[in-house]
Amino acid sequence: MGGSGEANGGAAARVPMPPARPFLDTFRGNLKETFFPDDPFRSVVRERGAGRRTLAALRYFFPFLEWAPAYTLGAFKSDLIAGITIASLAIPQGISYAKLANLPPILGLYSSFVPPLVYALMGSSKDLAVGTVAVASLLIASMLGSQVSATENPALHLHLAFTATFFAGVFQASLGLLRLGFIVDFLSHATIVGFMAGAATVVCLQQLKGILGLNRFTTSTDIVSVMESVFSQTHQWRWESVVLGSGFLFFLLVTRFISKRRPKLFWISAAAPLTSVILGSVLVYLTHAENHGIQVIGYLKKGLNPPSVTSLQFSPPYMTLALKTGIITGVIALAEGIAVGRSFAMFKNYNIDGNKEMIAIGTMNILGSFTSCYLTTGPFSRSAVNYNAGCKTAMSNVIMSVAVMITLLFLTPLFHYTPLVVLSAIIISAMLGLIDYQAAIHLWQVDKVDFCVCIGAYLGVVFGSVEIGLVVAVAISILRVLLFIARPRTTVLGNIPNSMIYRRMDQYTTAQMVPGVLVLRVDAPIYFANASYLRERISRWIDEEEERTKDNGEMGVQYVVLDMGAVGGIDTSGTSMLDELKKSLERRGMQIVLANPGSEIMKKLDSSKVLELIGHEWIFPTVGEAVASCDYVLHSHKPGMVMDSAAGHENMV
């Protein structure tokens, strides 16, 4: 064993200082990892020649160029069946969701024509079926309806819906182009489960107006206002609507149950909404039920989407309302569309680019706002039908658009007698599938905090409003992220007998403390947000260990070993904390020892002179070597000496 100079040399060999990198290289690397972690343009860079690179770039922004050249007749047959199947679901759902948004029913068909064509060109998911969704429709109705009445000023309400769709599309596409897709990740799985269940509950409650045949209904979405509106009008309940709605709802639920039990019969539940519309229309037409209190859709204009560019409202005082509505509904639509796309991509073992999806969804909403469409995304129910129908590519969306186009050109008069109560039954049936109670039970079993996040989001939507629920859900998610950062976990490590392995003592019951040495692991980067907490928590660990050893008559703490393996980064507040901790331990006659610091940690400690203060001889590549050196010094009674790793290993053995 040599002197301190040898120790320093040994330590330098143990934990080498990483080579210096220019600041611009480091900055460029960090920027790439933040915004381009998937390296999306690697296929473009690999190509040689301007022409090939241009084609590769076009394939990136227009994924249909990848699958279209190799498209086969067999794939077309599969997509044809899937496209017709989802069209049978999209037509009644589109009409229903447009009514839910307090918009003309024809807009539901318009929104199932243009956006799917755009997505087929730009979307990267093979299974996502594009269309309107109930939650976004309800948000549009409630947020716009808070200032503009759809019954008193329907034209302005319609124009604001187009404007909100435009702003949603711009926001979505901007997130994708600026590579800010990670913002959507702040909506955790637990948050989405609770929010979607709450929104589904609210949507179902809103449909009581149609089921009960009420003419007047509250514009509020909270459960208290809805129940008050329902039971204050018991004298206006119409038994005809209740019987008709309950019958069709029972039919829809039975078909969905059959399809769940036998997945090969998926087409039964897929065709059930259109079947309900046809049967309901025929029944009303034959019995003249519209004269007995059954409300019907009425006249639907024939023809394709009229342009709506001139209808966009960019002047005060309503532009702010449209902007707010567009951003909130845009985030919800993105979260649902990307989550659904990733789920089915996982089933088929392929990947989708979240940022590319944002660009595609944003572009189709921008173009949709120009062609009388309101907000669209990839709803789960329609995408599940598309997947089960055996779709091969996004061509199924094109087939659906063609079917909707034929409907717009020739078949809209057939929906004149469609009863609104059937649309309410269709919406309720679809929304019940969004209440994922099994996921909530799973959250309770796995993570109680996640369950509380889920319940908080649900209660915020049901007892407040959809906007309040969204704010509560996001706030709880961000708060939890901040708690993870500001209050990182620190644990005591013990030695596994007959080895140099150190593990958590609260997990490994056989792990043993090393007399005179306290080993702590920090499980997070050390930043300004948690530096003070870590200093206090480490001091508390030391105080507790000192009390324990004093009560048991054992050797007190002489060395505090910090396992830095999980510390991925450190800032100036973190280095100052280690500086203060070093001085504090010195006053108590203790030595701080660092084990397994990463390259970034070493560079920051070196540039801040903290590495020199601690001493190179007290930096080790593993916890085992660090503890072995401390144990060797304690038993050799030479506090100024540190053994090399080989001697430490020999001593431990």
Helices and strands as residue ranges (DSSP letters): H 4-14, H 23-35, H 42-46, H 50-61, H 64-67, H 73-100, H 106-110, H 114-122, H 134-145, H 154-177, G 181-186, H 189-206, H 208-212, H 223-231, G 234-236, H 239-261, G 263-265, H 266-287, G 289-292, G 309-311, H 319-347, H 354-370, H 380-388, H 395-406, I 407-411, G 412-415, H 420-432, H 437-446, H 448-463, H 466-486, E 490-495, E 502-504, E 517-522, H 531-552, E 559-563, H 572-587, E 591-595, H 599-607, H 610-614, G 616-618, E 619-620, H 623-636, H 645-652
